[in-house]
C-alpha cells in the first residue's frame, strides 16, 4: 500500500482495521499523522451526533397532548390544532430543507473535505507538468492550457461523494491556495464565501466547477489561482460560463 492508496482508504473508511492499512500507517510518519487527524475528526463528529433523548420525554409529550385536549372542545379545538399542526409542519420542513441544502452545498462539502488533506498544505516542492496532467486525466479531464508553475500537490479524491481533483498552489506567495475541481458539476454563479475558518470562491466553468480555499492567502492570491486554473482547465481564452 502506498501513500495515495492509504489516504484514499482513510478518506472513505477512517475507522478501518484493515491489516495492510494499519501496517502502512505504522511504517509511515506522514500517514500516521493523517490517520490521527481522521480519528480525532471522527471522535468529534461522534460526540456531536450523540444527543441523548431526555428521560420521560414520550410521557411528557403524551401528557401535554391529553391536557390540551381536555381544555379544548368541539370545532374550535379541532380547528386550532389543525392550524397549529400545519404551521409547525411547514416550519419544520422548510427549516430541514434549508439546512440540508446548505450542508450539501459544494462550499460546505469542500470545507468538510479539508481535515483529511491538511498535510497537503505543508508541501512546497513543485510538481512536474506531466504529473499534474496525470492527476486530471485520472478524472477524465484533459487540460487545455498552460499549467500553473507553482503546483505543489495533486490528488484524485472524493468531495462529498463526488469525484474531484485536489491541487494546491502557492500563487506567488508563501500561503497555499487549495483548488478542488469537480468535473461535470454545474454551478449557477461565481461567489465568494467564508466558512469554518476558510475563505473561498465557487467558480462555475465550462466542464465543471472549481472551488478555491485558503486560510491566510489574500484575495489577490485567490484571483491569481483562479486565473491560472481557468487557463489550464478551459484553455487560454477558454469557455467560461456566462455568469462569470
N, C-alpha and C positions, 0 to 999 in steps of 0.2 A: 504494500500500500504506500503510495506517495503522498506528498503534501496536498495536492489537489483532490485526490480521492478522499483523504481524511476529512478535509473541510467540507466537501460536498456531503459526506455522510453525517457529519456533526450538524450541518445546517438542516438536514431533514430528520435525523434521529439523534437528538442531543443526549438522550438517556440510554443509548445503545450500549450493550455489554459485549459486542462482537469481539472475539479474541484478536483478530488481525488489527482492528481499530485500536484496541487498548494497547496492543504491543507497539504499534507505531507511536501512539501518544507517549508511552513511557520512554521511547528512544529519541524523541524529538522535542527539545525545549520549546520551540515556537508553537508546535501543535499542542503541547501540554498547556500553554497559555491560552490558546484558542478554546480548548476543552474546558478549562477552568472558568473562562468567561461565560461559556454556554451554560455550565452548571449553575453559576450564580444567577444568570438571567432566568433559567427555568425555576430556580428556587423562589425568586422574587415573584415570578408570574404565578406560581402555585399558591404562594401566600395571598396574593391579591385575589385569586379566584376562590379561596377557601372562606366563603362568607357563611357563618353558621346561621341556621334558622332559629329565631328566638323560641325558647321553650313556651309551649302553650299557645303558640300563635294561632293554630287552627281553632282551638276552643274560643279564643278571644274574638276571632272573626265571626264565628257562628253565633256567639252571644250578642255581638253588636248587631248582626242581622236580625236576630229574633227580637231584640229590644226595639229596633226601628220599625219592624212590622207591627208590633203591639201599639206603637204610638201613632200609627197612620191607619187610616181606614178608607175603604171604598175606592172610588175613582181617583180622588186626589192623591192618595198614597201611590197607586199604581202609575199614575201619570208622572209624578215627581221622580220615582225610582227609574222609570224608563228614560226620562230626560237625563238624569244624573249618570246612569249607566252608559248612555250614548256619548255623553261628553267625556267621561273618563276613558272610554274605549278609544275615542278619536284622538285624545291627547296622548294616550299610551302608544297607539300605533304610529302616530306622527312622530313622536319622540324616538321610538325604536328605529323607525325607518331612517331618520336623520342620523342617529348615532351609528347605525350600521353602514350607511353610505359613507360617512366621514371616516370610520375605521378602515374601510376597504378602498379608500381613495389611494391613488398612486403615491402622493406625498407621504401619507401615513404608512403605507407598506414599505416605501423606500427607507424611511427613518427606522422602522421596526427591523429592517434587514441589517442595519449597520452594527449592532452589538456583535454579530457573528464575523464581522470583517474589519474590526478596529485595527488589527495588526497590519492591514494594507496601508494605513495612513503613515506608518513609520518607514516604509520602503522608499528609498531615494535613488536607486540605480536605474538609469534609463533603460527601457526595453526596446529591443530591435523591432524595426517596422514589420518584419515577417512574422514575429510573434504576436504583434497587435492584430495583423491581418488574420492570423490563425484563430485568435480569440473570437473575432467577429464571425469568421467562417463557421465556427462551431455552432453558431445560431442561424446559419443560412444567410448571413449578411455579407455582401461584397462592398468593401469600401471604395468610394468613387473619387476621393480627392486626397491631397497630401495629408499625412498623419501628423499630429502634434509631436514636437520633438522632445516633450518633457513628460512622456508617459512612464510611470514607474510601477504600474500594476495592471494586469488584465486577467480576468477570470470569468468563465461562464458560470452563472449561478441562477438561483430561483428567487424572485422577489414577489412575495405574496402569492405563490403558486404559478407565477408567470415566468417564462424563460427570459433571461436578461444577460447582457454583457456588462460586467462591472469593471470600470477602469478608473485609474487615479492619475491626475496630472498635477504638476507644480505650478503651472500657469505663470511662470516667470517670478514666482515668489517662493518663500520657504513654507508656505501654508498649502497643504494638499487640498485639491478640489476633486470630489468624487463625481463620476458620471455613470449613471445607470441607464443603459439603452434597452428598451423593451420593444423588439420588432413586432409589428402587427398591432400594437396597442394604439388606438386612435384617440387623441385628446381633443378637447374643444378649443382651448385658448392658452396662450402663454401667460404664466402668472408666477409671481414671487411668493414665498411663504416662509414663516418661521414656525418650527415645530420641534419640541423635545430638545431644545438647545442647539438645533441646526438651523441655518439659513439655507434656503433652497430655491430652485426655479424649475417649473414644469414646462417643458417645451415640446409642443406637437411638431412632428416632422413628416416628411413625405411617406416614409415607410414604417413609422412607429412613434414612440415618444421618448424623449430624453429628460432625465431628472438629474439636476446638479445639486450637490450637497456640500456644505463646508461648515466648520465650526468657527474658524477665525479668519478665513480669507476675506478680502474686501469684495465689494460688488464689482469693482473693476476686474478682479481676478475671475469672478463668475462670468463676466462679459467675455473675457478672453477665452475662457474654456468653452463657452457656448459657441463662439465664432469658430474655434478650432475644430470642434466636433461636427458642426454643421458642414464645414468644408470637407471633413474626412468622410462623413457618412453620406451626405447628399451630393457632394461634389462642389467644386468651386462654382459659385453662382447656381448651386443646386436648387432643387424644388422644395422650397419652404412653403408650408401651408399658408393660406391667405390670411389667417388670423394672426400670424406673427408680425 
